Amino acid sequence: MKIQILGTGCPKCNALAQATETAVRELGLDCQMEKVTDMQEIVSFGVMSTPALVVDGKVKCSGRIPGSDEMKELLK
């Protein structure tokens, strides 16, 4: 599984990365995590509002930080 956090490094982007790391750890997932900060690459996903969570190339949420339970569902 490949997880990407799309964002410019703002506090919300960092919070999404932390929430994702916590959910991955709690679920015991084997995955590769990557932070994407390049705006051209972010736009290539069709994302207009950051932060965004991408799992295996599919945008799962954009413009917000999902709660703990929702985050786990998005990663399953």
N, C-alpha and C positions, 0 to 999 in steps of 0.2 A: 504494500500500500504506500502511495506517495501522497503526502499532505503538504500543501503549500499555503502559506499565509501571505496574502497580497496586501501591501501597504507601504507607506513612505517612512515608517519608523515612529509615527506619532504615538502618544500614550494609548490610544484605543487599539492601535495595531499591536503594540507590545502586550496589552491586556488580552487580546485575542490569542496571541502566541502562547502566553502563559496558561490561559484556560484550556487551550488545545493540548499543551504538554501535560497538564494535570489529567485531562480525560484519557489521553493515550496511556499514561502510567496506570491509572485506575482500571482501565480495561485490559491492560497487559498486551497491548497491540505491538506487533512487529512492523514498524513503518519507517519511512525516510521522511524527515521534516525539512522544509526549505522555506526561507523567508525571501519573498520576491519584492524588491523595492524599485525596480526599473519601471517607469510609467508606461513605456511602450509595451512591455510584456504584460503589465496589469491590464491595459486596454485591450490587448489581444485576446483576453479571456471574456471580453464584453462587460467588464466591471467598470462602473462609473462612480461607485461610492465605496470607499475603503473604510475599515478593513474588510477583507473577504477571505473566506475559507474555501479552498479547492481540494477535493479528494479525488485522486486518480483522474485528474483532468476535468472534473465536473465541479462547477461553482455550487457550493452547498448553502452559503449565506453571504450576504454583502451588506455593508453599511451598518452593521450592528454586531454585538457580542452575544451569542446565544448563552442561555443559562446552562448550568452543569448538566442537567438531565437531557436537554435538547442537544447539547454538544455531543454527548455519548451516543444519542440516536443518529446524529449526522455521521458519526465515525464508524458505525456498525455496518 
